[in-house]
Amino acid sequence: MSKPTDMAVYNPANVLDAIIAKLKLKNDAALSRVLEVAPPVISKIRHRTLPIGATILLRMHEVSAISIRELRALMATPAPGASAA
């Protein structure tokens, strides 16, 4: 059984930032245009009021060529104080 400090924390900003960097986009508004979603959707995902759903995850994969597995891994960041394995 793992300790609570070993658990990952959901952080969708990592995914958004990785796609912005890979596609050399300027900001979230540019990302929303590439993903073909309204800008408030990106804002809600970034502020954790809307989870990254399957449809937008697939769209992120299509436009960035980042694997689904890597996108999902980017969503989870180690909890503060978690040991690196």
N, C-alpha and C positions, 0 to 999 in steps of 0.2 A: 504494500500500500504506500503510495507516495505522500509526502508531506505537503501541506497547502502551499508552502513556499516554492515547491517544485512545479507547480501548475503554471500553465501559460495564461496570459491575459489577452482578451480580444482587443485588438487595436487595428481598426480598419484604415487608419491614417497611413500606416506603413504600406499597404497595398496601393492606395491612391498616390502616395509620394513616389513609389517605385515605378508606377506606370507613367507618371508625369516626367520623371527623370529619363526613363527609357525612350519615350517618344519626344523628348526635348520640348515639352509643352511649357507654356508660361505660367499657367495657374489652373485652378479648379474649373473656371469657366471654359477654358480651352479643352480640358478633359471632358467636360459635359458635352461639348460639341462633338468630340471624337467618339464618345460612347453613345451619342444620340439620346441623351436623357436631359431632362430639365436641370438647370443649375441647382435648384433647391434639393434635388435628389443627392447630388454629391455632397452638399453641405450637411444634409441629414445623416448620410453615411459617415462623414468625417466626425460629426459630433455625437455619434453612436445612438441617434434616435431612430435610425432605420438600418436594419442589418443588411449585409451584402447577400442578396438572394441569388438563386441559381441562374436566373436570366441575365442579371448584370455581371455575374461572375463569368459566364460564357462569353459575354460581349467583351469583357476585359481581356480574356484569353485571345479572342479573335483579333482585336486591334493591337495587342502588345506582343503576341506570340510567346508570352510567358505561360508555362504549363499550369494547368489547373492545380496540380499538386503544389507547385511553388507559390501560386497566388494564395492558396489556403494556408501554407506555412507562413507567409508574410502577415496574414491576419492575426496570428498568435505570436505574441512576444513574451519572452520569459518574464515571470513576475519579479519585481524588485527583490533582490537578495537571493534569487534562485541560482543554483550552481550550474555552470556550463558543463555539459557532458561531452 
